[in-house]
Amino acid sequence: MVFEKGSTTMIMQAFRRADQWTITGESFERLFGDSEAAFYPASKNGLGDMFLHLAFKAPTGAMRRDRVIIAWAIIRRRHPLLMSRVIYDSTLNTPYFSFLPPASIRNALEEAERVLFFNNKKKDELIFEHMNGARVLSDEHLSHLVISTSHVTPTAAVDPDYQDYDLLMCAPHFLGDGTSLHQATHDLLSLLASPLTDSQLTEELYRDAEWAKVLPPAFETRIEVPTGALAKIASKVDFIKTLGKEIGGHTLARRQRGPQRTVIYETAFSEDETAVILKKCKSHSVTVNHAVVALCNMVWARNISNPDNKRHPMMMYTAMNLRPHLSALHPTNTYWFIALTYFNIVLPAFLPETQEVFWHRARTVKNQIRNMIQSPFLKARALEMAKTRVARSRGENAQMPTLETSTESSLPPAPSAALLGLSLIGNLDATYNRSSYPSFHLHSVTTASRQKAGGLLLLEHTFAKKLWLHLCWDENGFEEGHIEKFWAALREAVHELLM
């Protein structure tokens, strides 16, 4: 490799890569991958900053301040991106991670304590402040944990009583995803509830760490795709055809009536109701995830007053976890990294006339998701999507590839608008293994991300054997009463069609 005249800094910049970490002095450094870089520009204003809230009851002895600090330090050590900082390289127009290992056990505990906060705030206040208040994260502060309770956290394990706690864990979206948050929270509770003493827990911090094997490369560098000329052409054609199928002509009426103010609506169905819902979905060969998408489609179709609008299909976007599709080329076992791609589900906009048509729509959702997951072009699509998203995030003109046929160029472009975003999380009881902390009683869990003005996201999961729906939206970003009507109709549709 030949370098132009310049300083040592230029040489170090040339050696920074996204597929591996390089050592600069005592620090480890890595360039962002495309998906990480796509989230970064908006994160400067806090957009995309994720949170997880967990409400639970636990013995006060397990939640002592010193013990929480030790457990949090262990989680951060296992997942060093949480301890990293971000530096922006203006010459490459790309940010990069910089990780400086703790100099000592004391240093690791002090760093964990600096990003750990105890207070007495309730669930709604904690979530509202994260979504609408001043940003608590920054390029130097990539992880944040809050433990809140109505009593003063004791300094010694002298009170055997239980207390109610609220946990809030935060990180920017370029650092991970919902999988990262949920698994980290489960592991944190497992440490706190462990029969090990504080001293025994601390022993993990003394073990030598092979940071090069723990620090994760950008997930795109662990996606294996064919590199031959014909394979590249086939992948391009597939990507173009996939984009051509993403047609949507429906949007919820947005009108910014004041400053952005994100709120979260929540509803939970009882264990008995959820059991009925899951059984009915299974009897129709779908999951509740598929059914929820079909419900959104039906609720919207019922509100279309202009019959001409039914000519255009309805589109919703969702994310896919790519972790199962990564190669095992890197030895890391950390789950703190982002590995998502996005795709759209397209359904007719006319109203299903019978329940059987509704369940057919749900099976259509299932088939679209299955076809996406099982496609031999999934990995290539994910890489192309990441490139497109990072270009858009930087304000660059992201040219969509075309086949440039005479027929295609003569046709007007089809509308491509999404009604809303869906986060279909699934069964969280599989993640939160209660046997790992039998003395803890978990009540509810909520996740979302800071949104821009006019933001809207529907989240669905099962937890504590209950089906939960959350609608995260800017209450000043839509026509008054519009979203409230949609939310009420969605809950009614669950009772009407899934029970």
C-alpha positions as CSV (number, residue, x, y, z in Angstrom):
1,M,0.0,0.0,0.0
2,V,1.3,3.4,-1.0
3,F,0.7,6.5,1.2
4,E,0.8,10.1,0.1
5,K,2.8,12.5,2.2
6,G,1.3,13.0,5.5
7,S,1.5,12.3,9.2
8,T,1.3,9.1,11.2
9,T,-2.3,9.9,11.7
10,M,-3.0,9.5,8.0
11,I,-1.3,6.1,8.1
12,M,-3.4,5.0,11.1
13,Q,-6.5,6.2,9.3
14,A,-5.6,4.0,6.3
15,F,-5.3,1.0,8.5
16,R,-8.6,1.4,10.3
17,R,-11.1,-1.1,9.0
18,A,-14.6,-2.3,9.8
19,D,-13.8,-6.0,9.7
20,Q,-11.2,-6.0,12.5
21,W,-9.9,-3.9,15.4
22,T,-6.5,-2.3,15.2
23,I,-4.3,-1.3,18.1
24,T,-3.3,2.4,18.4
25,G,-1.2,2.9,21.5
26,E,-3.3,1.3,24.3
27,S,-6.6,1.6,22.5
28,F,-8.5,-0.7,20.1
29,E,-10.1,1.1,17.1
30,R,-12.5,0.1,14.3
31,L,-14.4,1.9,11.6
32,F,-18.2,1.8,11.7
33,G,-19.9,-0.5,9.3
34,D,-22.6,0.8,6.9
35,S,-25.5,-0.1,9.3
36,E,-23.8,1.6,12.2
37,A,-22.9,4.6,10.2
38,A,-26.5,4.9,8.9
39,F,-27.7,5.5,12.5
40,Y,-24.9,7.8,13.5
41,P,-25.8,11.2,12.0
42,A,-29.3,11.3,13.6
43,S,-27.9,10.0,16.9
44,K,-26.1,13.4,17.4
45,N,-29.6,14.7,18.2
46,G,-30.5,11.6,20.2
47,L,-32.7,10.1,17.5
48,G,-32.6,6.3,17.7
49,D,-31.3,6.1,21.2
50,M,-32.8,2.9,22.5
51,F,-34.2,2.2,26.0
52,L,-35.5,-0.9,27.8
53,H,-37.7,-0.5,30.8
54,L,-38.3,-3.4,33.2
55,A,-40.6,-3.3,36.2
56,F,-39.9,-6.0,38.7
57,K,-39.9,-7.0,42.4
58,A,-36.7,-8.2,44.0
59,P,-35.1,-8.8,47.4
60,T,-33.4,-5.6,48.6
61,G,-30.2,-7.5,49.3
62,A,-29.8,-8.4,45.7
63,M,-30.2,-4.8,44.6
64,R,-27.7,-3.1,46.9
65,R,-25.8,-0.3,45.2
66,D,-22.3,-2.0,45.4
67,R,-23.7,-5.3,44.0
68,V,-25.4,-3.5,41.1
69,I,-22.1,-1.7,40.3
70,I,-20.3,-5.0,40.2
71,A,-22.9,-6.6,38.0
72,W,-23.0,-3.7,35.6
73,A,-19.2,-3.6,35.4
74,I,-19.3,-7.3,34.4
75,I,-21.9,-6.7,31.7
76,R,-19.8,-3.9,30.3
77,R,-16.6,-6.0,30.4
78,R,-18.3,-8.9,28.6
79,H,-19.5,-6.4,25.9
80,P,-16.8,-3.8,25.4
81,L,-18.7,-1.7,22.9
82,L,-20.6,-0.5,26.0
83,M,-17.3,0.9,27.3
84,S,-16.2,2.4,24.0
85,R,-16.4,5.9,22.7
86,V,-17.0,7.2,19.2
87,I,-14.6,9.5,17.3
88,Y,-15.5,11.1,14.0
89,D,-12.9,11.0,11.3
90,S,-13.7,14.0,9.1
91,T,-11.2,13.0,6.4
92,L,-13.0,9.7,5.8
93,N,-16.4,11.0,6.6
94,T,-16.9,8.0,8.9
95,P,-17.0,7.6,12.7
96,Y,-15.0,4.9,14.4
97,F,-15.1,3.1,17.7
98,S,-12.2,3.6,20.2
99,F,-12.0,1.2,23.2
100,L,-9.5,1.7,26.0
101,P,-9.5,-1.3,28.3
102,P,-9.9,-0.4,32.0
103,A,-6.5,0.0,33.7
104,S,-7.6,-1.9,36.8
105,I,-10.5,-3.5,38.5
106,R,-11.0,-0.3,40.5
107,N,-11.1,1.6,37.2
108,A,-13.6,-0.7,35.7
109,L,-15.9,-0.3,38.8
110,E,-15.5,3.5,38.8
111,E,-16.4,3.7,35.1
112,A,-19.4,1.5,35.6
113,E,-20.6,3.7,38.5
114,R,-20.2,6.8,36.4
115,V,-22.9,5.6,34.0
116,L,-25.1,4.1,36.7
117,F,-27.8,6.2,38.4
118,F,-30.2,5.5,41.3
119,N,-33.3,7.5,41.8
120,N,-37.0,7.3,42.8
121,K,-38.7,8.0,39.5
122,K,-41.7,6.0,38.3
123,K,-42.0,4.1,35.0
124,D,-43.8,6.8,33.0
125,E,-41.5,9.6,34.1
126,L,-38.3,7.5,33.3
127,I,-39.6,6.7,29.8
128,F,-41.0,10.2,29.1
129,E,-37.7,11.9,30.1
130,H,-35.7,9.5,27.9
131,M,-37.9,10.0,24.8
132,N,-38.4,13.8,25.2
133,G,-35.8,15.2,27.6
134,A,-32.2,16.2,27.1
135,R,-30.1,13.4,25.7
136,V,-28.2,11.4,28.3
137,L,-26.0,9.5,25.8
138,S,-23.1,10.9,23.8
139,D,-20.1,9.8,21.8
140,E,-18.3,9.4,25.1
141,H,-21.2,7.8,27.0
142,L,-22.6,4.9,25.0
143,S,-24.3,3.0,27.8
144,H,-26.6,4.2,30.6
145,L,-28.3,2.3,33.4
146,V,-30.9,3.6,35.9
147,I,-32.2,1.7,38.9
148,S,-35.2,3.4,40.5
149,T,-37.2,2.4,43.6
150,S,-39.4,4.1,46.1
151,H,-37.0,3.5,49.0
152,V,-33.4,4.5,49.5
153,T,-31.2,1.7,48.3
154,P,-29.5,0.2,51.4
155,T,-25.8,-0.2,51.6
156,A,-25.9,-3.6,53.4
157,A,-27.9,-6.7,53.0
158,V,-29.8,-6.3,56.2
159,D,-33.4,-6.1,54.9
160,P,-34.8,-9.3,53.6
161,D,-38.0,-7.6,52.4
162,Y,-38.9,-7.2,48.7
163,Q,-39.2,-3.9,46.9
164,D,-40.5,-2.8,43.5
165,Y,-37.9,-1.6,41.1
166,D,-37.8,0.1,37.7
167,L,-34.8,-0.5,35.5
168,L,-34.0,1.6,32.5
169,M,-31.1,0.6,30.2
170,C,-30.1,2.8,27.3
171,A,-27.7,2.7,24.3
172,P,-27.6,4.3,20.9
173,H,-29.1,2.2,18.1
174,F,-25.8,2.0,16.2
175,L,-24.4,0.0,19.2
176,G,-27.1,-2.7,19.1
177,D,-30.7,-3.6,18.9
178,G,-33.6,-5.0,20.9
179,T,-31.9,-8.4,21.1
180,S,-28.9,-6.7,22.8
181,L,-31.0,-4.9,25.3
182,H,-33.2,-7.8,26.3
183,Q,-30.3,-10.3,26.6
184,A,-28.2,-7.8,28.6
185,T,-31.0,-7.2,31.0
186,H,-31.6,-10.9,31.5
187,D,-27.8,-11.4,32.2
188,L,-27.8,-8.5,34.6
189,L,-30.6,-9.9,36.6
190,S,-28.9,-13.3,36.6
191,L,-25.8,-11.8,38.2
192,L,-27.7,-9.8,40.8
193,A,-29.7,-12.9,41.8
194,S,-26.6,-15.2,41.8
195,P,-25.8,-17.0,45.0
196,L,-22.2,-15.7,44.6
197,T,-21.0,-13.1,47.1
198,D,-19.9,-9.6,45.9
199,S,-16.3,-10.7,46.2
200,Q,-16.9,-13.9,44.2
201,L,-18.7,-11.9,41.5
202,T,-15.8,-9.5,41.3
203,E,-13.4,-12.3,40.5
204,E,-14.7,-12.3,36.9
205,L,-13.2,-8.8,36.5
206,Y,-9.8,-10.1,37.4
207,R,-9.7,-12.6,34.5
208,D,-7.5,-11.8,31.6
209,A,-9.5,-10.7,28.5
210,E,-8.5,-11.3,24.9
211,W,-10.1,-8.1,23.7
212,A,-9.4,-8.8,20.0
213,K,-11.5,-11.9,20.3
214,V,-14.3,-10.2,22.2
215,L,-14.7,-6.9,20.3
216,P,-17.2,-7.4,17.5
217,P,-16.4,-6.5,13.9
218,A,-19.1,-4.7,11.8
219,F,-21.8,-7.3,11.0
220,E,-21.6,-6.6,7.3
221,T,-18.1,-8.1,7.3
222,R,-19.5,-11.4,8.6
223,I,-22.0,-11.7,5.8
224,E,-20.8,-14.1,3.1
225,V,-22.1,-13.5,-0.4
226,P,-20.9,-14.8,-3.7
227,T,-18.3,-12.6,-5.4
228,G,-18.4,-13.9,-8.9
229,A,-19.5,-11.6,-11.8
230,L,-22.7,-13.6,-12.6
231,A,-23.6,-13.7,-8.9
232,K,-23.3,-10.0,-8.5
233,I,-25.5,-9.4,-11.6
234,A,-28.1,-11.8,-10.2
235,S,-28.0,-10.1,-6.8
236,K,-28.5,-6.7,-8.5
237,V,-31.5,-7.9,-10.5
238,D,-33.0,-9.4,-7.4
239,F,-32.6,-6.2,-5.4
240,I,-34.2,-4.1,-8.2
241,K,-37.1,-6.5,-8.4
242,T,-37.5,-6.4,-4.7
243,L,-37.7,-2.6,-4.7
244,G,-40.2,-2.8,-7.5
245,K,-42.6,-4.8,-5.4
246,E,-42.5,-2.3,-2.5
247,I,-45.7,-0.4,-3.4
248,G,-47.7,1.5,-0.8
249,G,-50.1,4.4,-1.2
250,H,-51.3,4.9,2.3
251,T,-50.1,7.0,5.2
252,L,-51.5,8.2,8.5
253,A,-52.4,11.9,8.2
254,R,-49.4,13.8,9.6
255,R,-49.7,17.5,10.7
256,Q,-47.2,18.9,13.1
257,R,-49.3,20.8,15.6
258,G,-46.5,21.6,18.0
259,P,-43.1,20.5,19.2
260,Q,-42.3,16.8,19.0
261,R,-43.7,15.1,22.1
262,T,-43.4,11.3,22.0
263,V,-45.8,9.2,24.1
264,I,-46.3,5.5,24.5
265,Y,-49.7,3.8,24.6
266,E,-49.7,0.4,26.2
267,T,-52.2,-2.4,26.4
268,A,-51.8,-6.0,27.7
269,F,-54.1,-8.9,27.4
270,S,-54.5,-11.3,30.3
271,E,-52.9,-14.8,30.4
272,D,-56.2,-16.4,29.6
273,E,-56.9,-14.0,26.7
274,T,-53.4,-14.5,25.4
275,A,-53.7,-18.3,25.6
276,V,-56.9,-18.0,23.5
277,I,-55.2,-15.7,21.0
278,L,-52.2,-17.9,20.5
279,K,-54.3,-21.0,20.1
280,K,-56.5,-19.3,17.5
281,C,-53.5,-18.1,15.5
282,K,-52.0,-21.6,15.6
283,S,-55.2,-23.1,14.4
284,H,-55.0,-20.8,11.3
285,S,-51.3,-21.7,10.7
286,V,-49.9,-18.3,11.7
287,T,-48.2,-16.7,14.7
288,V,-49.5,-13.7,16.6
289,N,-46.8,-11.6,14.8
290,H,-48.5,-12.4,11.4
291,A,-51.9,-11.7,12.8
292,V,-51.0,-8.3,14.2
293,V,-49.8,-7.1,10.8
294,A,-53.1,-8.3,9.2
295,L,-55.0,-6.5,12.0
296,C,-53.3,-3.2,11.2
297,N,-54.2,-3.7,7.5
298,M,-57.8,-4.4,8.3
299,V,-58.2,-1.5,10.8
300,W,-56.8,0.9,8.2
301,A,-59.0,-0.5,5.4
302,R,-62.1,0.2,7.6
303,N,-61.1,3.8,7.7
304,I,-60.7,4.4,4.0
305,S,-63.5,6.7,2.9
306,N,-62.4,7.3,-0.7
307,P,-62.9,4.1,-2.7
308,D,-60.2,5.3,-5.2
309,N,-57.6,5.0,-2.5
310,K,-58.3,1.2,-2.3
311,R,-56.6,0.8,-5.7
312,H,-53.2,1.3,-4.1
313,P,-51.9,-1.5,-1.8
314,M,-50.9,-0.8,1.8
315,M,-47.3,-1.2,3.0
316,M,-45.7,-1.5,6.4
317,Y,-42.0,-1.8,7.2
318,T,-40.3,-4.0,9.8
319,A,-36.9,-5.2,10.7
320,M,-35.2,-8.6,10.5
321,N,-32.6,-10.0,12.9
322,L,-29.6,-11.2,10.8
323,R,-27.7,-12.8,13.6
324,P,-28.6,-16.3,12.5
325,H,-27.1,-15.5,9.1
326,L,-23.7,-14.4,10.2
327,S,-20.6,-16.5,9.5
328,A,-18.7,-17.9,12.4
329,L,-15.4,-16.5,11.2
330,H,-15.0,-14.3,14.2
331,P,-14.8,-15.8,17.7
332,T,-16.7,-13.1,19.5
333,N,-19.6,-14.1,21.7
334,T,-20.8,-10.6,22.5
335,Y,-24.4,-9.8,21.4
336,W,-23.9,-6.1,21.6
337,F,-23.7,-5.1,17.9
338,I,-26.4,-4.2,15.4
339,A,-27.4,-6.9,12.9
340,L,-30.6,-5.7,11.3
341,T,-32.0,-5.3,7.8
342,Y,-35.4,-3.8,6.9
343,F,-38.1,-4.9,4.5
344,N,-41.7,-4.1,3.6
345,I,-44.9,-6.1,3.8
346,V,-47.5,-5.2,1.2
347,L,-51.2,-6.1,1.5
348,P,-54.4,-5.1,-0.4
349,A,-56.1,-2.1,0.9
350,F,-59.7,-3.3,0.4
351,L,-61.5,-4.5,3.5
352,P,-61.6,-8.3,4.1
353,E,-65.3,-9.3,3.8
354,T,-65.0,-12.4,6.0
355,Q,-62.9,-13.7,8.8
356,E,-61.5,-16.3,6.5
357,V,-60.2,-13.6,4.2
358,F,-58.6,-11.9,7.3
359,W,-56.8,-15.1,8.1
360,H,-55.7,-15.5,4.5
361,R,-54.1,-12.0,4.8
362,A,-52.3,-13.2,7.9
363,R,-51.0,-16.2,6.0
364,T,-49.9,-13.8,3.2
365,V,-47.9,-11.9,5.8
366,K,-46.4,-15.2,6.9
367,N,-45.4,-16.1,3.3
368,Q,-43.9,-12.8,2.6
369,I,-41.7,-13.0,5.8
370,R,-40.8,-16.6,5.1
371,N,-39.9,-15.8,1.5
372,M,-37.7,-12.9,2.7
373,I,-35.9,-15.1,5.3
374,Q,-35.4,-18.1,3.0
375,S,-34.3,-16.1,-0.1
376,P,-30.8,-17.0,-1.3
377,F,-30.4,-13.3,-1.9
378,L,-31.2,-12.2,1.7
379,K,-27.6,-11.4,2.6
380,A,-26.9,-9.5,-0.7
381,R,-30.1,-7.5,-0.2
382,A,-29.0,-6.7,3.4
383,L,-25.7,-5.3,2.2
384,E,-27.3,-3.2,-0.5
385,M,-29.9,-1.9,1.9
386,A,-27.2,-0.9,4.3
387,K,-25.3,1.0,1.6
388,T,-28.5,2.8,0.6
389,R,-29.4,3.7,4.2
390,V,-25.9,5.1,5.0
391,A,-26.0,7.3,1.9
392,R,-29.4,8.7,2.8
393,S,-28.3,9.3,6.4
394,R,-25.5,11.5,5.1
395,G,-27.7,13.5,2.8
396,E,-26.2,11.9,-0.3
397,N,-28.2,11.1,-3.4
398,A,-28.8,7.4,-3.0
399,Q,-29.4,6.3,-6.5
400,M,-31.6,3.2,-6.7
401,P,-30.3,0.7,-9.3
402,T,-32.5,0.1,-12.4
403,L,-32.6,-2.4,-15.2
404,E,-33.0,0.5,-17.6
405,T,-35.4,-1.3,-20.0
406,S,-37.6,0.8,-22.3
407,T,-40.8,-0.6,-20.8
408,E,-39.7,0.3,-17.2
409,S,-38.6,3.9,-18.2
410,S,-41.9,4.5,-19.8
411,L,-44.0,3.7,-16.7
412,P,-44.6,6.3,-14.0
413,P,-43.1,5.4,-10.6
414,A,-45.5,3.5,-8.3
415,P,-46.1,5.1,-4.9
416,S,-43.9,3.7,-2.1
417,A,-45.1,5.0,1.2
418,A,-45.3,3.0,4.4
419,L,-48.3,3.3,6.7
420,L,-46.3,2.7,9.9
421,G,-43.4,0.7,11.2
422,L,-43.8,-2.6,13.1
423,S,-41.5,-4.1,15.7
424,L,-42.5,-7.8,16.0
425,I,-40.5,-8.9,18.9
426,G,-42.2,-12.2,19.7
427,N,-41.9,-14.3,22.8
428,L,-39.7,-12.6,25.4
429,D,-40.4,-15.3,27.9
430,A,-37.8,-17.3,26.0
431,T,-35.2,-14.7,26.7
432,Y,-36.1,-13.9,30.3
433,N,-35.5,-17.4,31.8
434,R,-37.1,-17.0,35.2
435,S,-35.2,-20.0,36.6
436,S,-32.1,-17.9,36.5
437,Y,-33.5,-15.5,39.1
438,P,-36.3,-17.3,40.9
439,S,-36.4,-14.7,43.7
440,F,-37.2,-11.9,41.2
441,H,-40.8,-11.3,40.0
442,L,-40.9,-9.6,36.6
443,H,-44.0,-7.4,35.8
444,S,-43.6,-5.7,32.5
445,V,-41.0,-4.8,29.8
446,T,-41.1,-1.9,27.3
447,T,-38.6,-1.0,24.6
448,A,-38.5,1.8,22.0
449,S,-36.2,4.5,20.6
450,R,-36.2,8.2,20.6
451,Q,-38.1,9.4,17.5
452,K,-38.2,12.3,15.2
453,A,-41.2,14.6,14.8
454,G,-44.1,12.7,13.3
455,G,-42.6,9.4,14.4
456,L,-44.8,6.3,14.7
457,L,-44.0,2.7,15.7
458,L,-46.1,-0.2,16.8
459,L,-44.4,-2.8,19.0
460,E,-45.7,-6.3,19.9
461,H,-44.4,-9.0,22.2
462,T,-45.5,-11.6,24.7
463,F,-44.1,-11.4,28.2
464,A,-45.2,-13.0,31.5
465,K,-47.5,-15.1,29.3
466,K,-49.4,-11.9,28.2
467,L,-49.6,-10.3,24.8
468,W,-48.5,-6.7,24.9
469,L,-49.0,-3.9,22.3
470,H,-47.2,-0.6,22.5
471,L,-47.8,2.4,20.2
472,C,-44.9,4.9,20.3
473,W,-45.8,8.1,18.5
474,D,-45.5,11.9,18.4
475,E,-48.8,13.2,19.8
476,N,-48.2,16.6,18.1
477,G,-47.3,15.2,14.7
478,F,-50.7,14.0,13.5
479,E,-54.2,15.3,12.9
480,E,-55.9,15.5,16.3
481,G,-57.6,12.3,17.3
482,H,-56.3,10.4,14.2
483,I,-53.9,8.0,16.0
484,E,-56.1,7.7,19.1
485,K,-58.9,6.4,16.8
486,F,-56.5,3.9,15.1
487,W,-55.2,2.6,18.5
488,A,-58.8,2.1,19.9
489,A,-59.8,0.3,16.7
490,L,-56.7,-1.9,16.8
491,R,-57.5,-3.1,20.4
492,E,-61.1,-3.7,19.5
493,A,-60.0,-5.8,16.5
494,V,-57.9,-8.0,18.7
495,H,-61.0,-8.9,20.7
496,E,-63.1,-9.3,17.6
497,L,-60.9,-11.5,15.5
498,L,-58.3,-13.1,17.7
499,M,-60.4,-14.2,20.6
